[in-house]
Amino acid sequence: MSGRVPIIYIRGYAMTEGERNETAADPFCGFNVGSTLYRAVPDKNSKPTKFVFESPLVRLVTEFQYQHVYQNGADIVDPDWEPPTDIEGKQTVGIPSASIVIYRYYDDGSKYFGDGKPRALEEYATGLSDLILKVRDLVCKHTPAKGDPVTPDTFKCYLVAHSMGGLVARAFLQNPKLGADDARRSVSKFFTFATPHNGIEMLDANVPRWLTPNEINTFNREKMADFLNLDPAREQRDRVDLIPEEVLKPDRIFCMVGTNRGDYEAGQGLARAFVGHGSDGLVKIANASVCGVADGRITQPAATAYAYRSHSGAFGIVNSEEAYQNLVRFLFGDVRVDIWLDVESVTLPPDLAGKEGVEALYEIELKAAPRGKRWFLTRRTAVEDSPACRTHTELTSGKPDRQKIYLSSVFLSKRASVDKVNNSLVYAMMVAVKVPDYEVKRVFWPDGHFEGTDLFHDTAFLEVTPPTTTTGGWEVKYWWASAPQSPKTKTLLFTSASSMEELPMSFVNAEQPGITGNLRLVVRPWS
């Protein structure tokens, strides 16, 4: 299978000495933890559905033939580590490209292998650079059964990180003082689970810089700007969820965002109480993704998807089918689809038309699911505090950046087809724009308000059929469920990696209140 390069997993924050000890005692730092629990509805009092997810590690081994690098009780960074023998008992050299490597940066901070004290994040970032170069050297020594050997110039790796691990990776990528440029150039893709890219909020305030015990101030935006090497003169002084395009293109980054605060039990539930709604229990939804930046201007968001999972635990995001499916599609998929909602116009109720001081908050929902599966690739709903939001002022401002709303990205994989006769890939995208709570001069307007109703609601279908030859095109069919008799078709000839096609799907609600616009699917090849 092509596309298999080393995966380096970077676990999240361990606050106490006990947590660091527990982490040091776990060979895979949580990447081997699965779950049997799935919440189909956002009600903590209802029983969860049984759904067995074995763990990211187990699935990568069984489905993609990855292997870990531990041998005879030693890790590759240990002086007594030796590569395994082959089936004939002969000593091999190096490690294969399809290897999973765990970055064990908390070993020195445990009482088992160190002094029990945490280090600064900058030290972890530098250590990541050293590990990447170690992996590169071992992969380059290995002779693959098929294909050409990897050289230092062709070596690539994937970084996969949970929570603070994503900040460790970003510090390494963004700060030239933290590691080697050779190691940075080796990173091909970067995937984060529930990383606080824009810091952590407690009681609606950013964690203060003076809160130094156990390195809690790592999540302070001012401190983050320092270790992320962000320009102090940047326009977006209140934001640190920015990655310069010259470091890593946002196209090569995926942010998996959790939206279930109710099942995060850390600190007996105190953490989720302090962080509040619109979070996974620890990280605010709005803080869990990144954007690219070039010449001081924000360029585009990284690929993002949402799952009704908590920050960690039995209902956690790392040990979930939804996040795993996004991970492997991002790493090994064939086609990328970015989903946008372009709003052309919105109208007010007749009694409010022409009045001064009218405001409203529009909530835009999206759920995307592949055919034959019991889970969503992305799930954004108002009841789970995860819709995309725009005010009436923004949608009527005439500013394109406020009227063109990024919703999510999905990656299509030929190997994921469930129909053995028809090899097409079919996805349903349930889209809704909720009727807002209208306000007049900041006072709720109850006349004509009906809670939970929609300005627009429909399901879009996208069917993609892979080409039968190397020079053939991808056949695409797309339609609204409300008009199944009128599908649009198109042949996508991806002549290069930068090829791109936009598929607009218009919708109209001409009533008052109403909305018109397009669901815009940006389709491109992926590797």
Steps between C-alpha positions, in 0.01 A plus 500: 500500500641840401496800731616314809766704674591500870229627735634678807241528777529781755274464803337782695556685825570310824462753780604315815791277589255211531371560147854518367582173677191339349601626156855372538365157597292472181698383193268680257399804708129450438516433125413139583178586691166414343138544600167321474288811562330725244249777564254526215312782678633777725330376817728384777209340685419265213696178463775507239500273198747213499753555223837326522797710395816304560743799513689701237807284552321168452313622193811641333673166557212282378375717213816668372767251615688752713724367775644644820874532550549351847733199504609284793375757750682793341396812308693633200648779715642250751869411457430125512228502232553270204276447195299178482600183322314383192296179471822307433664636813736733316571843642330783312619858475308814592120525513243491218318812386171361631603546863318657794733689733386636836667820616549430871581855607365453854746225597747748650216671687395179674638358822555169321750624242580854612465752780119532495510862385343635178715671239430809293314434176800629305702204626232258382498668156877465464474136603243442226749628244763257629251211483405579139865496395549170684200351318631635169838334552342164582253510210779588257701197619210263432474312170132472402362183342356711218593836358804718539674557832424826678773764496541800732370721219188291438419417863160620625300445818156574644451671836187395690439680828245523781434818699826666612690262275377713212665805659824306539488424128411859408784641711741268321358592159468875553800590715833469317685496833331175600653227289646441157371626166562154352253355747240769425525440126426132563148565632248425226170511694394612847183377675379627837235365738349765731807724506453842668650683203375834635555425867270387780224705662386473861192701601517671159854626562825371354722306741729768655872506431587508871336160558833317483449184714519186283548721192128588491590836345600309186144579385530875552485678163781742579731214595381295203587785264856483632563129451304499171722781370204714393569856391424728798393769252242277330153645447333210681658563841225308679554189286770236507315241290711600200763305307716683245458348155876480450514264799224259394212566263159491670403249229729251675340545843185343644333605826260255666272688739299352787162645599387285797577677827254294705705180505834657594552388860847638579512661843162344582342722237650827625697558180193496278317725747775763480548471123125513432282437198630481145789273595614139530521550877847657488553671164256749351377398156602841365858444623554149361593575137758703309528726198787572268657845495720667238631857487310574818165399350288194577482283189278195555391260774657161546275204429267462798240248612283474810395201711274474802786373715661636815861603552595158638360206694263222396317746274826663390592620154824304444328169575210558261399355165412845365843649568679188376309507172597862446859418589546217251312681224721804551816290501411251226191630317456576130268802472452804721170690525487835680144599590401868495171683537483822297215725611369735233216659696294474817164663562331599824144431612260757346443671836874563538585604145623858496527533877818635656706307753402153378752223565495122483741208529469237226609146591609277212499125554675227303513124542691296240477121489628240253270232363458192716661636819359570846704811571563847359823625351402842628215604728417864574167573668355780708394273784863385531633859494693438179323679210669761284364841597451835329310809607244675284737795478778277367281331241371834369835680515598419143836369626581171324701364793190520722258361240717206392494260793734203530316206654729197487709268281454134416747269331387219273682169484457238229567223750202617712233405245237273662317394182692212343308531172497877465839647593372856526541697822180665622474762773197672646533853636211618716495880496281730708486871578302558817248783540685741730387678813433847366583800715393861466737739673637203698157390621365158400214522248250221584235578238509236231776301673474121494785323679698244299364581154716528189552765237639225280534125538596242237738213438763516229636181345839463336583184304853460372608211275876440465651476151544156348828596330801706603404776256126492564296751694302485821127491425307722739127523559344734755146598591270625774267245663213739425573469125624144437374515143745779413853381580798681353788301354857585419822325403796622702829468317763556764806572288718604792508502879385862494193431283176620656131504412220693671154344506235758601164377628256789518217532750221755533253585772325807360273543802534762771706410692702318236844423365661433163845376413712203398645196664841503331703180478866554414630168365864417433733200484675402818817318587 
